[in-house]
Each structure stands twice: as structure tokens, then as C-alpha cells.
Amino acid sequence: MIQIPDAFREKMKRLLGDEYDSFIDSYEKERVQGLRRNPLKVSEEEFNHICPFDLQRIPWVKEGYYYNAGERPGKHPYHEAGLYYIQEPSAMAVVELLDPRPGEIILDLCAAPGGKTTHIAGKMKGKGFLVSNEIHPARAKILSQNVERFGIGNAVVTNEDSGRLSARFPLFFDRIVVDAPCSGEGMFRKDESARLQWSLEHVDICARRQEQILSNAAAMLKPGGTMVYSTCTFSPEENEQVIEAFLLANPDFSIMDMGERQGLFKGRPEWSKTGRSDLSRTFRIWPHRSDGEGHYLAVLKKEGTKTGRLKRTYPSYCTEPAVRKEAEGFLKELLIQPESFLQQKEYILFGDQLYLIPPEMVDFKGLKIVRPGLHIGTIKKNRLEPSHALALFLKKEEVKQWADFPADGMEIVKYLKGETLSEKAPLRSRLSKKGWVLMNTDGFSIGFAKLSGGIFKNHYPKGLRWM
């Protein structure tokens, strides 16, 4: 039986009244599990054809599915290939309401572990610029790994405070997600630490922090832009009352009317301090009324007309002839049509690491950057060793050499464990000589190997290998 803080019970009973018993009973029900398809890698039709799990559609998200509790999609080769992201179903509503478009400039301000970022990137279809930020260094690394696994090439991962970002990116973004750090009440059913850390004082601390983060985000949004604020808490202090205070301080913002959404319920104006009626346009997801954990969402619009690109300082791109020559030679050797890479100028060196950064990115100076763009590889003496990120970004149709292993076979498991494989092992292949080979599972890229003497030397990252 889940141990829920007494003060939380009393508070929710006061707020919910007759609905309280159904609410509190939901904590004894088995929580639902969800995954979200990656449209950058697999179409809906193909995913439905190849997916080995028993899935049911989540009503509020196009790419989202429930899966059965007994299944383990995180231990399948498709997960390593980035075909889907495992995410709590309610959390998927955030980006659906944000409605990102290809070509836009977007910020995910509190992004770890990466659910919203990967969702946004899928809807951007590789076009535009995404800044994905996380203030905690360890969580920022996890975020960066998920950006890599999803095959995202147009994102920069930062490890910054919202105030420092606001100073660097004024009036910069078309859309912003603020999935704010909160007291985590909506996660009580799945997260014991959230229950242990909860207190009324913690709720108040979170609310003050959320107001500051939201204010910093507002300064980064272009006139005419859209911002989604979300939490995984039930507390009005962190939800309706935060939005209420924000609107009072920012009269150029309003709550957008997003209409009716299946599984989402209206916000509660009566739980605010002034009872402003437009708070009914915000949304709540309740665990006793929908198949998902607790969530709050508000879609905010900034008045005005979107401005053009602001003047800004760009990073110093790599111009070292030796590095460019090595990179050019490698790309020509690897790719069937390397021109799309070769014609771009936005290459930078982070130490000995070569990256291709989004052309919209500002100067890095003074910013803590975890992933400055698409990691191409490591510059070594007279050669470039490709990165795992590049493998997951590419498709087998783009490379000169590839090998394909069935997802339900033992050979792909051996590869994921870091073992060497024989040239005779793949289900299908296109191999013409020794050198770099893009390894695939059922046609989806999963890493690199180097072919020599009929053997694939395994280059799957040691930190990701299966035990």
C-alpha cells in the first residue's frame, strides 16, 4: 500500500470534496505505461507493422501508445535504435499543446530527461533549431544521450540557469516549453522519493521558483509566440496560482483557448486567488479520470507580431585545413551523397570532437554546452573516427556500407554487448571493402562497426552496452 503524506490527503480532501475518494483510490490501481514513436525514424504504418508489443493508442497524443505492464520495451533493440521513447502518458500532452512546426526556433527550458525534447524534435522533422536546457549537470548528460539516441541533428543541449539563458536569448524563440520543477504530487504513484520529499513548505518553495523560471522564459519568447507551462503536481499554488500571478505581471500574455481535449479536464479558477475565469482554459489530467498520472498544462500566447531574426554573434566555425580535409575525406568515404554535409560551414571543434551545429545558434562564449549540435566524430592523427550520434542520425540508404541484423536474433544482441561479429552474420548487407559499416536492426541504424578481414570490429559505445 502506498504511503501518502497525511497533510497531502487533508489538502486534497478539502479541494476535491465528494471526488476525493475516487481520487485517493486511484493510488492503489496499477499505473499505466507509455511509449512514443519517433517519426524521425519510423512511420506510423511501419511502426504498427513491426512493433512486437501489444499497444493501445493514447487519446491525447498522435504518436503515443500504452503498453502492457509485463512488457519491457526498454530492453529491445528498437529502443537502442531510437524508434521510440518511453514516457509517462500524461506528460505527452505538453508538446501536443505546444504544436511545434518545422523551421521554427524552439526552447525546452527544463528538459531532462528528454521526453519533451524528443517529442518536439519529431514534430520539427529535422528543420529549424531546438535548444534543450537542463540546469542539473548529471541530468543534462542523460538528456544529451536521449537527443543522440533519437537521431536529432538540429538541437543544442545546454546546462544553464534560466536567467543566464534569458540574457543570451532575448525575444529569440517562436515556442517555449516550461515543464517546471515541482513538488511532484502527480508522480506519487510511481516515485517514492516524491512522496518522501513532499511538504507544504516544499510546495511554496516550488511555486516561487516556478514564477521566476516562467518570467525568464517570457523574456525569451518572440511577440506572437506560444509558451506551454506544465507541472506534474496537483497543488493550485504551483498551477492556477502561478499562471494567475504571471498574467498579472505580464499583461501582454493571455491563456489560449485550446478547445476540448479527450482525457484532459478544465483548470479550476476557484482555486486561484482572484477566481479569474480564463483559468478554465488551462488543463488538468487526473489519475482517477484518465489513464495517466497527474498533470497541469497552460498554453500562453504573447501579444504582438513575430519579429525577424535579431542581430547576434555567431560561433567561430572550424577553418583548420587539416581538420576539414580529414572530415571531407571521411564523409566522402562513408556517404553515397556527401554534398549535404560538405556544403555546410557550421563545423566546430570542442577539443578533438567535431560537431556540426545548427546555423541559428549564437556564440557559445560564456554558456555551458553539453552537446553543441550533431556530433560527427573524434579527430585523431590523420583520421576521423565517427561518433555514435552520427550512426543514429544516418539511414542505411545514405551510406556506402551497411549490415542489417534481425531484431529478434542473437547477432544483434551480441553487437549490443560489444562482441565482434562475422561478415557472414547479417541478414542483409551492402559491403564492398574494409572500413566503416553502419550497423542496422531490421533496417534501422544502431551503431558503427569497422570491417577488416571478414570481421566487424565493434564500436558500440562501452557505456551503452548490454550486460
C-alpha positions as CSV (number, residue, x, y, z in Angstrom):
1,M,0.0,0.0,0.0
2,I,1.4,3.4,-1.0
3,Q,2.1,5.7,2.0
4,I,0.8,9.2,1.2
5,P,1.6,12.2,3.4
6,D,-1.3,13.0,5.8
7,A,-1.1,16.7,5.0
8,F,-1.4,16.0,1.3
9,R,-4.5,13.8,2.0
10,E,-6.1,16.6,4.0
11,K,-5.4,19.2,1.4
12,M,-6.8,17.2,-1.5
13,K,-9.9,16.2,0.5
14,R,-10.6,19.9,1.1
15,L,-10.1,20.7,-2.6
16,L,-11.9,17.8,-4.2
17,G,-14.8,17.2,-1.8
18,D,-17.0,14.4,-3.0
19,E,-14.5,13.5,-5.7
20,Y,-11.7,12.8,-3.1
21,D,-12.5,9.1,-2.5
22,S,-12.2,8.2,-6.2
23,F,-9.0,10.3,-6.4
24,I,-7.3,8.6,-3.4
25,D,-8.4,5.1,-4.5
26,S,-6.5,5.6,-7.8
27,Y,-3.2,5.3,-5.9
28,E,-4.0,1.6,-5.4
29,K,-4.5,0.9,-9.1
30,E,-1.7,-0.2,-11.3
31,R,-0.3,2.7,-13.1
32,V,-0.2,2.8,-16.9
33,Q,2.9,2.7,-19.1
34,G,3.5,4.6,-22.3
35,L,5.9,4.9,-25.2
36,R,6.0,7.4,-28.1
37,R,7.0,6.7,-31.7
38,N,9.9,8.6,-33.2
39,P,8.7,10.0,-36.5
40,L,12.3,10.9,-37.5
41,K,13.0,7.2,-37.9
42,V,9.8,5.3,-38.5
43,S,6.4,6.0,-40.0
44,E,3.2,5.1,-38.2
45,E,2.3,2.4,-40.7
46,E,5.7,0.7,-40.5
47,F,5.8,1.0,-36.7
48,N,2.4,-0.6,-36.3
49,H,3.6,-3.4,-38.7
50,I,6.9,-4.2,-36.9
51,C,6.2,-3.4,-33.3
52,P,6.4,-6.5,-31.1
53,F,4.3,-5.1,-28.2
54,D,0.6,-5.0,-27.5
55,L,-0.2,-1.3,-27.9
56,Q,-3.2,0.9,-27.4
57,R,-3.5,4.5,-28.6
58,I,-3.2,7.3,-26.0
59,P,-6.1,9.6,-26.9
60,W,-4.4,13.0,-26.4
61,V,-1.2,12.3,-28.5
62,K,-0.8,11.2,-32.1
63,E,2.4,9.3,-31.6
64,G,1.7,7.9,-28.1
65,Y,0.7,4.4,-27.1
66,Y,0.0,2.5,-23.9
67,Y,1.9,-0.8,-23.4
68,N,1.2,-3.7,-21.0
69,A,3.0,-3.7,-17.7
70,G,4.5,-7.1,-18.3
71,E,6.4,-5.9,-21.4
72,R,9.9,-4.4,-21.4
73,P,10.3,-2.1,-24.4
74,G,13.4,-0.6,-22.8
75,K,15.2,-3.9,-23.3
76,H,14.6,-4.3,-27.0
77,P,17.0,-3.4,-29.9
78,Y,14.4,-1.0,-31.3
79,H,14.8,1.1,-28.1
80,E,18.6,1.3,-28.7
81,A,17.9,2.3,-32.3
82,G,15.7,5.2,-31.1
83,L,12.4,4.1,-32.7
84,Y,10.5,5.2,-29.6
85,Y,10.8,7.0,-26.2
86,I,9.4,5.5,-23.0
87,Q,7.3,8.3,-21.4
88,E,4.5,8.7,-18.9
89,P,1.3,9.2,-20.9
90,S,0.1,12.4,-19.3
91,A,3.5,14.1,-20.0
92,M,3.0,13.6,-23.7
93,A,0.1,16.1,-23.7
94,V,2.6,19.0,-23.3
95,V,4.1,19.0,-26.7
96,E,0.8,18.2,-28.4
97,L,-0.5,21.5,-27.0
98,L,2.7,23.3,-27.9
99,D,2.2,22.3,-31.6
100,P,5.7,22.8,-32.9
101,R,6.3,23.3,-36.6
102,P,9.2,22.5,-38.9
103,G,11.5,25.5,-39.3
104,E,10.7,27.2,-36.0
105,I,13.1,28.1,-33.2
106,I,12.1,26.4,-30.0
107,L,13.3,26.1,-26.4
108,D,12.7,23.3,-24.0
109,L,13.8,25.1,-20.8
110,C,13.6,22.3,-18.1
111,A,14.2,19.4,-20.5
112,A,15.7,16.4,-18.7
113,P,15.4,13.5,-19.2
114,G,14.3,14.3,-22.7
115,G,10.7,13.4,-23.2
116,K,9.5,16.8,-24.3
117,T,12.7,17.5,-26.3
118,T,12.4,14.3,-28.4
119,H,8.7,14.9,-28.9
120,I,9.4,18.5,-30.2
121,A,12.2,17.3,-32.4
122,G,10.0,14.7,-34.0
123,K,7.4,17.3,-34.9
124,M,10.1,19.7,-36.3
125,K,11.1,17.0,-38.8
126,G,14.8,18.0,-38.7
127,K,14.0,21.6,-39.8
128,G,14.6,24.6,-37.5
129,F,16.5,25.0,-34.3
130,L,15.9,23.4,-30.9
131,V,17.6,24.5,-27.6
132,S,17.2,21.9,-24.9
133,N,18.3,23.0,-21.5
134,E,18.7,21.4,-18.1
135,I,20.2,23.1,-15.0
136,H,21.4,19.9,-13.3
137,P,24.7,18.6,-14.9
138,A,24.0,14.9,-14.4
139,R,20.5,15.1,-15.8
140,A,21.8,17.2,-18.7
141,K,24.0,14.3,-19.7
142,I,21.1,12.0,-19.7
143,L,19.2,14.5,-21.8
144,S,22.1,14.6,-24.2
145,Q,22.1,10.8,-24.5
146,N,18.4,10.8,-25.4
147,V,18.9,13.5,-28.0
148,E,21.6,11.3,-29.5
149,R,19.6,8.1,-29.5
150,F,16.7,9.8,-31.2
151,G,18.9,10.8,-34.1
152,I,18.3,14.6,-33.6
153,G,20.7,16.8,-35.6
154,N,19.2,20.3,-35.1
155,A,19.4,20.6,-31.3
156,V,21.9,22.1,-28.9
157,V,21.9,20.8,-25.3
158,T,22.8,23.4,-22.6
159,N,23.3,23.2,-18.9
160,E,22.3,26.6,-17.7
161,D,20.2,28.6,-15.3
162,S,17.1,30.1,-16.9
163,G,18.3,33.7,-16.0
164,R,21.6,33.2,-17.9
165,L,19.8,31.8,-20.9
166,S,17.3,34.7,-20.8
167,A,20.2,37.2,-21.0
168,R,21.6,35.4,-24.1
169,F,18.4,34.7,-26.0
170,P,16.1,37.8,-25.7
171,L,13.0,37.6,-27.9
172,F,14.6,34.7,-29.7
173,F,12.1,31.7,-29.7
174,D,8.9,31.0,-31.5
175,R,7.8,28.5,-28.9
176,I,8.9,27.5,-25.4
177,V,8.1,24.6,-23.1
178,V,8.4,25.3,-19.3
179,D,8.0,21.9,-17.8
180,A,8.7,23.4,-14.4
181,P,10.4,21.6,-11.4
182,C,7.6,21.0,-9.0
183,S,6.6,19.1,-5.8
184,G,5.8,16.0,-7.9
185,E,2.5,15.1,-6.4
186,G,1.3,13.7,-9.7
187,M,4.2,11.2,-9.5
188,F,3.4,9.8,-6.1
189,R,2.1,6.6,-7.6
190,K,5.4,5.9,-9.4
191,D,8.0,7.7,-7.4
192,E,8.6,7.0,-3.7
193,S,11.2,9.9,-3.5
194,A,8.5,12.4,-4.5
195,R,6.3,11.2,-1.6
196,L,9.2,11.3,0.9
197,Q,10.3,14.8,-0.1
198,W,6.8,16.4,-0.1
199,S,5.7,19.0,2.4
200,L,3.6,22.1,2.3
201,E,6.8,24.2,2.7
202,H,8.2,22.4,-0.4
203,V,5.1,23.3,-2.4
204,D,5.6,27.0,-1.5
205,I,9.3,26.9,-2.5
206,C,8.5,25.3,-5.8
207,A,5.8,27.9,-6.6
208,R,8.3,30.8,-6.0
209,R,10.9,29.1,-8.2
210,Q,8.3,28.4,-11.0
211,E,7.3,32.1,-11.1
212,Q,10.9,33.1,-11.6
213,I,11.5,30.5,-14.3
214,L,8.3,31.4,-16.1
215,S,9.3,35.1,-16.0
216,N,12.7,34.3,-17.5
217,A,11.1,32.2,-20.2
218,A,8.7,35.0,-21.1
219,A,11.6,37.3,-21.9
220,M,13.0,34.8,-24.5
221,L,9.7,34.4,-26.4
222,K,9.1,36.5,-29.5
223,P,6.0,38.6,-29.8
224,G,3.3,36.4,-31.2
225,G,5.0,33.3,-29.8
226,T,3.5,30.4,-27.8
227,M,4.6,29.1,-24.4
228,V,3.3,26.0,-22.6
229,Y,3.7,25.8,-18.8
230,S,3.3,22.4,-17.2
231,T,3.8,20.6,-13.9
232,C,3.2,17.1,-12.5
233,T,1.6,18.4,-9.4
234,F,-2.0,18.9,-8.2
235,S,-1.2,21.9,-6.0
236,P,-3.1,25.1,-7.0
237,E,-0.2,27.1,-5.6
238,E,2.0,25.7,-8.4
239,N,-0.6,25.7,-11.1
240,E,-3.5,28.1,-11.3
241,Q,-2.0,30.5,-8.9
242,V,1.4,30.6,-10.7
243,I,-0.4,31.3,-14.0
244,E,-2.6,33.9,-12.3
245,A,0.5,35.7,-10.8
246,F,2.3,35.5,-14.2
247,L,-0.6,37.1,-16.1
248,L,-0.9,39.9,-13.6
249,A,2.8,40.6,-14.0
250,N,2.8,40.1,-17.8
251,P,-0.3,41.8,-19.3
252,D,1.0,41.1,-22.8
253,F,0.2,37.4,-22.3
254,S,-3.1,35.6,-22.4
255,I,-4.3,32.0,-22.0
256,M,-5.1,30.4,-25.3
257,D,-8.4,28.6,-25.8
258,M,-7.4,25.1,-27.0
259,G,-10.9,23.7,-27.0
260,E,-11.9,20.3,-25.7
261,R,-9.3,17.6,-25.5
262,Q,-10.1,14.0,-24.8
263,G,-8.7,12.9,-21.4
264,L,-7.9,16.5,-20.3
265,F,-10.1,18.5,-17.9
266,K,-10.5,22.2,-17.2
267,G,-8.4,24.1,-14.8
268,R,-10.0,25.3,-11.6
269,P,-10.5,29.1,-11.4
270,E,-12.0,28.7,-7.9
271,W,-8.6,27.5,-6.7
272,S,-6.8,30.8,-7.7
273,K,-6.6,33.8,-5.5
274,T,-8.8,36.1,-7.7
275,G,-11.0,33.5,-9.3
276,R,-10.2,34.7,-12.8
277,S,-12.4,32.8,-15.3
278,D,-9.9,32.4,-18.1
279,L,-8.0,29.8,-15.9
280,S,-10.7,27.4,-17.0
281,R,-8.8,27.3,-20.4
282,T,-5.9,25.6,-18.7
283,F,-5.9,21.8,-18.3
284,R,-5.6,19.2,-15.6
285,I,-5.1,15.4,-16.0
286,W,-6.5,13.4,-13.1
287,P,-5.4,9.7,-12.4
288,H,-8.9,8.8,-11.4
289,R,-10.5,10.2,-14.6
290,S,-7.9,9.4,-17.2
291,D,-5.3,6.7,-17.8
292,G,-2.3,8.8,-16.8
293,E,-0.6,10.4,-13.8
294,G,-1.4,13.9,-12.5
295,H,-0.5,16.9,-14.8
296,Y,-1.3,20.6,-15.2
297,L,-1.0,22.5,-18.5
298,A,-1.4,26.1,-19.6
299,V,-0.9,27.4,-23.2
300,L,0.1,31.1,-23.1
301,K,0.2,33.5,-26.0
302,K,2.4,36.6,-26.2
303,E,0.8,39.5,-28.0
304,G,2.4,41.2,-31.0
305,T,3.8,40.3,-34.4
306,K,6.7,37.9,-34.7
307,T,9.9,39.8,-35.3
308,G,12.6,38.8,-37.8
309,R,15.9,37.4,-36.8
310,L,17.7,39.5,-34.3
311,K,21.3,40.6,-34.7
312,R,23.6,38.3,-32.8
313,T,27.2,37.0,-32.7
314,Y,27.8,33.6,-34.3
315,P,30.2,30.9,-33.1
316,S,33.7,30.6,-34.5
317,Y,33.5,27.9,-37.1
318,C,36.3,25.4,-37.7
319,T,38.6,26.6,-40.5
320,E,41.6,24.4,-39.9
321,P,42.5,23.0,-43.3
322,A,43.8,19.7,-41.9
323,V,40.6,19.1,-39.9
324,R,38.3,20.0,-42.8
325,K,40.4,17.7,-45.1
326,E,40.1,14.8,-42.8
327,A,36.3,15.3,-42.3
328,E,35.8,15.8,-46.0
329,G,37.7,12.6,-46.8
330,F,35.8,10.6,-44.2
331,L,32.4,11.8,-45.4
332,K,33.2,11.0,-49.0
333,E,34.3,7.5,-48.0
334,L,31.2,6.9,-45.8
335,L,28.3,8.5,-47.7
336,I,26.8,7.9,-51.1
337,Q,25.9,11.6,-51.5
338,P,28.1,13.6,-49.0
339,E,27.3,17.0,-50.5
340,S,24.6,17.8,-47.9
341,F,27.3,17.6,-45.2
342,L,30.2,19.1,-47.2
343,Q,28.4,22.3,-48.3
344,Q,27.8,23.3,-44.7
345,K,30.2,25.7,-42.9
346,E,28.9,25.4,-39.3
347,Y,31.6,22.9,-38.1
348,I,33.2,23.5,-34.8
349,L,35.8,21.7,-32.7
350,F,35.2,21.0,-29.0
351,G,38.7,19.8,-28.1
352,D,39.2,17.0,-30.5
353,Q,35.5,16.5,-31.1
354,L,34.0,17.7,-34.4
355,Y,30.4,18.9,-34.4
356,L,28.0,20.3,-37.0
357,I,25.9,23.0,-35.2
358,P,22.6,24.5,-36.2
359,P,23.2,27.6,-38.2
360,E,20.8,29.7,-35.9
361,M,23.0,29.0,-32.8
362,V,24.5,32.1,-31.1
363,D,28.1,32.4,-29.9
364,F,28.9,29.8,-27.3
365,K,31.2,32.0,-25.2
366,G,30.0,32.0,-21.5
367,L,27.5,29.3,-22.0
368,K,27.8,25.8,-20.5
369,I,27.2,23.5,-23.5
370,V,26.7,19.7,-23.2
371,R,26.0,19.0,-26.9
372,P,26.6,21.8,-29.4
373,G,24.9,20.0,-32.3
374,L,25.3,16.9,-34.3
375,H,28.5,15.0,-33.2
376,I,30.3,14.0,-36.3
377,G,33.3,12.3,-34.7
378,T,36.7,12.4,-33.0
379,I,39.7,13.9,-34.8
380,K,42.6,11.6,-34.4
381,K,46.0,11.6,-36.1
382,N,45.4,11.6,-39.9
383,R,41.8,10.3,-39.5
384,L,38.3,10.9,-38.2
385,E,36.6,8.3,-36.0
386,P,32.8,8.6,-36.4
387,S,30.6,9.2,-33.4
388,H,27.7,7.0,-32.2
389,A,25.4,10.1,-32.7
390,L,26.3,10.1,-36.4
391,A,25.3,6.5,-36.8
392,L,21.9,7.1,-35.2
393,F,21.4,10.2,-37.4
394,L,22.1,8.4,-40.6
395,K,20.0,5.9,-42.6
396,K,21.4,2.8,-44.4
397,E,20.2,4.3,-47.7
398,E,22.7,7.1,-47.2
399,V,25.9,5.1,-46.6
400,K,28.1,3.0,-48.9
401,Q,28.4,0.1,-46.5
402,W,25.8,-1.3,-44.2
403,A,24.8,-4.5,-42.5
404,D,21.4,-5.5,-41.2
405,F,20.6,-7.9,-38.3
406,P,17.1,-9.1,-37.3
407,A,15.9,-7.5,-34.0
408,D,14.8,-10.9,-32.7
409,G,18.1,-12.6,-33.4
410,M,21.2,-13.4,-31.3
411,E,23.6,-11.5,-33.5
412,I,22.2,-8.0,-32.7
413,V,22.3,-8.9,-29.0
414,K,26.0,-9.8,-29.5
415,Y,26.6,-6.5,-31.1
416,L,24.8,-4.6,-28.3
417,K,27.0,-6.5,-25.8
418,G,30.1,-5.2,-27.7
419,E,31.1,-8.6,-29.2
420,T,32.8,-9.0,-32.6
421,L,30.7,-10.4,-35.5
422,S,31.4,-12.2,-38.7
423,E,30.9,-10.7,-42.1
424,K,28.5,-13.7,-42.8
425,A,26.3,-12.8,-39.8
426,P,24.0,-10.1,-41.2
427,L,20.5,-10.8,-42.6
428,R,21.3,-8.3,-45.4
429,S,24.3,-6.2,-46.2
430,R,26.0,-3.9,-48.7
431,L,29.7,-4.5,-48.2
432,S,32.4,-3.7,-50.8
433,K,35.6,-3.2,-48.8
434,K,37.1,-2.9,-45.4
435,G,36.3,0.2,-43.4
436,W,33.3,1.8,-41.6
437,V,30.0,0.0,-41.7
438,L,26.6,1.3,-40.5
439,M,25.1,-1.5,-38.4
440,N,21.3,-1.8,-38.5
441,T,18.5,-3.8,-36.9
442,D,15.5,-4.5,-39.2
443,G,16.7,-1.6,-41.4
444,F,17.2,0.9,-38.6
445,S,20.7,2.2,-37.8
446,I,22.0,1.3,-34.4
447,G,25.8,2.0,-34.4
448,F,29.1,1.6,-36.3
449,A,31.5,-1.2,-36.8
450,K,34.8,-1.4,-38.7
451,L,35.1,-4.2,-41.2
452,S,38.5,-5.9,-41.6
453,G,39.5,-9.4,-42.6
454,G,35.8,-10.6,-42.7
455,I,35.2,-9.4,-39.0
456,F,33.2,-6.5,-37.8
457,K,35.2,-4.7,-35.1
458,N,32.5,-3.5,-32.6
459,H,32.3,0.3,-32.0
460,Y,29.1,0.3,-30.0
461,P,29.8,2.6,-27.0
462,K,31.0,0.9,-23.9
463,G,28.7,2.9,-21.6
464,L,25.6,1.7,-23.6
465,R,26.5,-2.0,-23.9
466,W,24.1,-4.6,-22.7
467,M,25.2,-6.7,-19.8
